[in-house]
Amino acid sequence: MTMDATLSTHLQELRRGTVVVASLMVLRTPGYGYSLLETLSAAGFEVEANTLYPLLRRLEAQGLLTSSWNTDEARPRKFYRTTAPGEAMAGSLRDEWARLTAAIADLSAPATPSE
């Protein structure tokens, strides 16, 4: 495996969890899948529809999202919204992200010589 392929694999693993947190945060305001894709993309999250839609179904099955169909328009759309447990989960995941960010920053600081 080349270094580029190895990096790509590690970046994909790193991004996978961030899309969960970002989706839960964005969907505090109801939205449908395509609008979520656009919002995430505009914020710098690289995610494809064939990844996002199964994620939305999984989060819904876990009780972190709820959904409803809007049939008022010509084309029915399934709207998702973060549930109270989903908001709690997003908060816990954000806290852990902040803790990990601080830990990485500590590890990245220049080493001080020991006496």
C-alpha positions in Angstrom: 0.0 0.0 0.0 1.4 3.4 -0.9 1.7 6.2 1.5 -1.1 8.1 -0.3 -3.4 5.1 0.0 -2.5 4.7 3.7 -3.1 8.4 4.4 -6.4 8.2 2.6 -7.5 5.3 4.7 -6.6 7.0 7.9 -8.3 10.2 6.9 -11.4 8.3 6.1 -11.4 6.7 9.5 -10.8 10.1 11.2 -13.7 11.7 9.3 -16.2 8.9 9.9 -16.9 9.9 13.5 -16.9 13.6 12.8 -19.8 13.2 10.4 -21.9 11.7 13.2 -21.3 14.7 15.5 -21.8 17.2 12.7 -25.0 15.6 11.5 -26.4 15.5 15.0 -25.5 19.2 15.5 -26.9 20.3 12.1 -30.1 18.4 12.5 -31.1 20.2 15.7 -33.0 22.2 13.0 -35.0 19.8 10.9 -33.6 19.0 7.5 -33.6 16.5 4.7 -30.7 14.4 3.5 -29.7 16.5 0.5 -29.7 19.7 2.5 -27.6 18.1 5.1 -25.1 17.0 2.4 -24.9 20.6 1.2 -24.5 22.0 4.7 -21.8 19.5 5.6 -20.0 20.1 2.4 -20.1 23.9 2.9 -18.6 23.4 6.3 -15.7 21.3 4.9 -17.0 17.8 5.6 -16.4 15.4 2.7 -19.3 13.0 2.7 -21.1 11.2 -0.1 -24.8 10.4 -0.3 -24.1 6.6 -0.2 -22.4 7.1 3.1 -24.8 9.7 4.6 -28.1 8.0 4.1 -27.2 4.8 5.8 -25.8 6.8 8.6 -29.1 8.7 9.0 -31.0 5.4 9.1 -28.6 4.1 11.7 -28.8 7.2 13.9 -32.6 7.0 13.7 -32.6 3.3 14.7 -30.4 4.3 17.7 -33.0 6.8 18.7 -30.7 9.8 18.1 -32.7 11.1 15.2 -36.4 11.1 14.4 -37.9 11.5 10.9 -41.1 12.4 9.2 -42.2 12.7 5.6 -43.2 16.1 4.2 -45.6 15.5 1.4 -46.7 19.2 1.0 -44.3 19.6 -1.9 -44.4 18.0 -5.4 -41.7 15.6 -4.3 -42.0 14.0 -0.8 -39.0 14.5 1.4 -38.0 12.8 4.6 -37.0 15.3 7.2 -34.7 14.4 10.1 -34.4 16.0 13.5 -32.0 15.4 16.4 -33.9 13.9 19.4 -33.2 14.8 23.0 -31.0 11.7 23.4 -29.3 12.7 20.2 -28.5 16.2 21.6 -27.1 14.6 24.7 -25.0 12.3 22.6 -23.7 15.2 20.4 -22.8 17.1 23.6 -20.9 14.1 25.0 -19.1 13.6 21.6 -18.2 17.3 21.4 -16.8 17.1 24.9 -14.7 14.1 24.0 -13.5 15.8 20.8 -12.4 18.8 22.9 -10.6 16.5 25.3 -8.8 14.7 22.4 -7.9 18.0 20.7 -6.3 19.2 23.9 -4.4 15.9 24.3 -3.1 16.1 20.7 -2.0 19.7 21.3 -0.2 18.6 24.5 1.6 15.8 22.5 2.4 18.2 19.7 4.1 20.8 22.0 7.8 20.9 21.8 9.5 18.5 24.3 11.2 20.2 27.2 14.5 18.8 28.2 14.4 16.9 31.5 16.8 17.9 34.2 
